[in-house]
Amino acid sequence: MKTYHCYYAIDPRKSRARDLGIPFDGTPGKYNAITDVEGVEVGFKTLIQGDSVRTGVTALFPRGTDYTIRQPPCFANWFSLNGNGEMTGIHWLTESGFLTSPILITSTNYVGICRDSIIKWFLMKNDSTTMINMDDVGLPVVAETWDGDIHDTYGFNLEEQHVFEALDNAIEAGPFVQEGNVGGGTGMICFDFKAGTGTSSRIIEGLNYTVGVLVQANFGLKKQLIIAGVPVGKEIMKIETNSSVRNKDAGSIIVILATNAPLLPHQLKRLATRVSLGIGKLGGIASDSSGDIFLAFSTANALDATSTTATINFLSNSEMSPLFQATIQCVEEAVVNSMIAAETMTGYRGYRAEAISHQNLIEILKKYNRFEG
């Protein structure tokens, strides 16, 4: 049995949505990734074995991977558009207003092992060279989407060592974030096309802030897909008459949003809620079987956890509309990036998930005068 491992930064030459001439609003950051928010680091472990294992785990560190210092918490909040899914740790996050640990995203049946393994990972790291408070990681955030079409999810192939590798890989990952068939997104399908992990960012003009998102996209039917305002899914169905089409929507989407704007938890809830509009622009409807769960955090206001009191700065509510707009733009582009980067994959019981045809997509955008190549 042959195992393939995916590790660090994406090849920057790999095509993304903008490279194909797909028009998006807003100004992206340098890498057009969640890592444009300073301090954010992302690692992956991709597990592909034989003809039935197509899964993995994604690790996101809000304030980087340096634990020789005591990492301050991040203000955070979350929102569920449709709750047929899981994100652990959010009860205490809601109560406290803080995100205090890295975030893991994986497949549905691996939430438990990911939760246990991240705690073990910190225990192993917690020695005389680190400043780790185990109370900070006792209730970690682990989110999931279902990859059971293309992956033998009841084989329980993900092991704690794979989680350790995802966490370790973030240390050397650099600013480029892998997309498509990688990490937790390895076995995911979106709008009936192969998808998975995607990312995007926006610079908030005039405010000097950045918003970035990372998505694990696994939702929608082909006929629903809209890109740049164009009914791409319906147009592709006219061209690819023999391609597979599901009759019932199934799947989920996890979105993690990071910003360096100084926001309080209730303001981050407002940002997390706007993620829904980005999904709606693509044609997503938050179907009954979908777990559409979003978490937003701010890297501003690095609080001293040992202090009795703290002084913070926060953005006025009246200045938040540009951040709402940036959130919607990031989500829309990140989902499309996950589809553009993904490659056709065959897996469990011969299930085949086709990648979206770049050429067909370009021709459809040209037909509607929405091509910027």
C-alpha positions, 0 to 999 in steps of 0.5 A, a space after each residue: 500500500 502506497 502512502 502519499 504525503 503533502 506538507 508545506 507551501 503550495 506551489 505558487 505557480 499552481 492556478 488559482 481563480 484569478 489566474 483563470 480570469 475570474 473577476 472578483 471584487 476587492 483588493 487581496 493581500 500579498 498572498 491572497 490567503 488567510 496568512 496575510 493576517 500576520 501571525 496566522 500559520 497553517 499546516 496540513 496532513 494529507 492521507 491518501 492510501 490505496 483506493 479507499 483512503 482520501 482524508 486528512 487534517 488541517 491545522 491553523 494557528 491564530 498567533 503562530 507556532 512559537 510557544 517559547 512565549 506565552 501566547 495571548 488569547 484572541 477575541 473570537 466568536 462563531 455563527 451557525 448558518 445550519 447546524 448539521 455539523 460539529 465544532 468543538 470548544 465553542 461553548 467556552 469560546 462563547 462564554 469567555 469570548 476568547 480563542 486560546 488554541 489552534 484550530 483543527 479541521 478534518 473529516 466527521 468521524 475524526 473529530 474525537 481523535 483530533 481533539 485528543 491528539 492536539 492536547 497530547 501534542 501540547 503535553 509533549 511540547 510542554 517542557 522547560 523551553 515553552 510557555 504553554 498553559 494547558 488550561 488554554 488548550 483543554 477545550 480545543 476547537 475541532 471542526 468537520 465536514 463529511 468525506 464519506 463519498 470518496 473516503 472509507 470514513 468508517 475505516 478510521 484511518 486517521 491516527 494521532 501521529 497524522 494530527 501531530 504531523 499537521 501541527 508540526 507542518 505548520 511550523 515550516 509552512 510559510 505564507 503560501 497555503 495549499 488548496 484543493 485536495 489537501 489536509 481536511 479538504 482531501 476528500 471534499 466535494 463542492 457543487 458536485 465538483 472536486 473541491 476541498 481547502 481554499 483561502 483568500 484575503 482582502 485589504 480594507 482600504 483606508 483602515 489598513 486592516 486585513 481580513 482573511 479566510 480559510 474554507 473547507 468546502 463540501 456543499 451544494 449541487 451543480 445546478 446551484 453553482 454561480 461564479 461571478 454572477 454567472 450560472 456556471 453550474 447550469 451552463 456546464 450541465 448543458 456541455 457535460 451531459 454525461 457528468 454525474 449530478 446528485 439530486 439531493 444536496 449533501 455536505 457542509 462548509 467550515 469557514 475560519 476568518 482571521 483579521 487584524 482589525 481590533 474587534 470585540 467578540 460581539 463584532 466578530 459575531 457580526 463578521 462570522 454572520 456575513 460569511 453566509 452572504 458569500 456562500 449565498 453569492 455562490 448559490 449555496 442554500 444551507 440545506 438541511 443536511 449541511 453543517 455550515 459553521 463559521 468562526 472569526 477571530 482577531 489578532 489585535 489586542 494581545 492581552 496579558 493573561 496574567 493581568 487583573 485588568 486590561 485596556 483595549 482598543 476596538 473599532 467603532 461599529 460604524 466603521 465595520 461595513 467595509 469588513 463585512 464587504 471584505 468577508 463576503 468577497 473572501 468567502 466567495 473567492 476562497 470557495 472557488 479557489 478550492 475548486 480551481 485547485 482541486 484535481 479529479 479524484 477516484 476513491 472509495 468503491 470507485 467513486 469519482 469526483 471530477 474537477 471543474 473544467 478550467 476551459 469550460 469555465 473560461 468559455 462560459 465566463 466569456 459568453 456572459 462577458 465576465 472574463 478578465 483574462 
